[in-house]
Amino acid sequence: MIIEAKSIVKSFGSLQVLKGIDFGVGKGEVVSIMGASGAGKSTLLQILGTLSTPDSGSLTINGTDVLSLSGKELSAFRNKEIGFVFQFHHLLPEFTALENVMIPAFIAGRSDRDAKAAATELLTELGLKDRVSHKPSELSGGEQQRVAIARALINKPAILFADEPSGNLDSVTKAELHKLFFDLRDKFGQTIIIVTHDPELAAMCDRSLFMRDGLFVEE
């Protein structure tokens, strides 16, 4: 298992959002997590992605007990091992597509030359060869999301987390993006965990899990 979470509990004030979740995923697996708004999907994704800490439980990612890491160690681990793609791409508007993709590589201490070469290769791979010098406002929604995916992949993370990645896209762009996740898995061997409301995307995944009231349930 590349991710193993056991008995994950998380509350916000008196509201218990996660009620003892167990979750495991194998290397190279694509898993979707579905459920109504408020079921706890995004909270779980943030904990699995080390952006949030559970109140109790254990979490091992790629052999590392991440809950025992210091803040600095955890940031370095996340930068190297984990990539994120959100519904809203969070690209920096003042930077070009190329510069946006290079940022995580700089954080990892890679040279300008290495970061530029890797970013250019990824953007080309994702069909954006002619858009590298464009700023986000000059790109379509689908193009912006591809830039965000390239940014998530630049440090070759073991795991890619996607939270409603196609929620804002039209049906054609959405279908292209869904196919892209599986192409990436086949090419780079990434483990991909996707929170989605989209039944078509869920049906394409190796496994689809359903959450209700802070627990996984049978649909």
Secondary structure in CASP SS format (residue, H / E / C, confidence):
PFRMAT SS
TARGET T0000
AUTHOR 0000-0000-0000
METHOD secondary structure of the structure
MODEL  1
M C 1.00
I C 1.00
I E 1.00
E E 1.00
A E 1.00
K E 1.00
S E 1.00
I E 1.00
V E 1.00
K E 1.00
S E 1.00
F E 1.00
G C 1.00
S C 1.00
L E 1.00
Q E 1.00
V E 1.00
L E 1.00
K E 1.00
G E 1.00
I E 1.00
D E 1.00
F E 1.00
G E 1.00
V E 1.00
G C 1.00
K C 1.00
G C 1.00
E C 1.00
V E 1.00
V E 1.00
S E 1.00
I E 1.00
M E 1.00
G C 1.00
A C 1.00
S C 1.00
G C 1.00
A C 1.00
G C 1.00
K H 1.00
S H 1.00
T H 1.00
L H 1.00
L H 1.00
Q H 1.00
I H 1.00
L H 1.00
G C 1.00
T C 1.00
L C 1.00
S C 1.00
T C 1.00
P C 1.00
D C 1.00
S E 1.00
G E 1.00
S E 1.00
L E 1.00
T E 1.00
I E 1.00
N C 1.00
G C 1.00
T E 1.00
D E 1.00
V H 1.00
L H 1.00
S H 1.00
L C 1.00
S C 1.00
G H 1.00
K H 1.00
E H 1.00
L H 1.00
S H 1.00
A H 1.00
F H 1.00
R H 1.00
N H 1.00
K H 1.00
E H 1.00
I E 1.00
G E 1.00
F E 1.00
V E 1.00
F E 1.00
Q C 1.00
F C 1.00
H C 1.00
H C 1.00
L C 1.00
L C 1.00
P C 1.00
E C 1.00
F C 1.00
T C 1.00
A H 1.00
L H 1.00
E H 1.00
N H 1.00
V H 1.00
M H 1.00
I H 1.00
P H 1.00
A H 1.00
F H 1.00
I H 1.00
A C 1.00
G C 1.00
R C 1.00
S C 1.00
D H 1.00
R H 1.00
D H 1.00
A H 1.00
K H 1.00
A H 1.00
A H 1.00
A H 1.00
T H 1.00
E H 1.00
L H 1.00
L H 1.00
T H 1.00
E H 1.00
L C 1.00
G C 1.00
L C 1.00
K H 1.00
D H 1.00
R H 1.00
V C 1.00
S C 1.00
H C 1.00
K C 1.00
P H 1.00
S H 1.00
E H 1.00
L C 1.00
S C 1.00
G H 1.00
G H 1.00
E H 1.00
Q H 1.00
Q H 1.00
R H 1.00
V H 1.00
A H 1.00
I H 1.00
A H 1.00
R H 1.00
A H 1.00
L H 1.00
I C 1.00
N C 1.00
K C 1.00
P C 1.00
A C 1.00
I E 1.00
L E 1.00
F E 1.00
A E 1.00
D E 1.00
E C 1.00
P C 1.00
S C 1.00
G C 1.00
N C 1.00
L C 1.00
D C 1.00
S H 1.00
V H 1.00
T H 1.00
K H 1.00
A H 1.00
E H 1.00
L H 1.00
H H 1.00
K H 1.00
L H 1.00
F H 1.00
F H 1.00
D H 1.00
L H 1.00
R H 1.00
D H 1.00
K H 1.00
F H 1.00
G C 1.00
Q C 1.00
T E 1.00
I E 1.00
I E 1.00
I E 1.00
V E 1.00
T C 1.00
H C 1.00
D C 1.00
P H 1.00
E H 1.00
L H 1.00
A H 1.00
A H 1.00
M H 1.00
C C 1.00
D C 1.00
R E 1.00
S E 1.00
L E 1.00
F E 1.00
M E 1.00
R E 1.00
D C 1.00
G C 1.00
L E 1.00
F E 1.00
V E 1.00
E C 1.00
E C 1.00
END
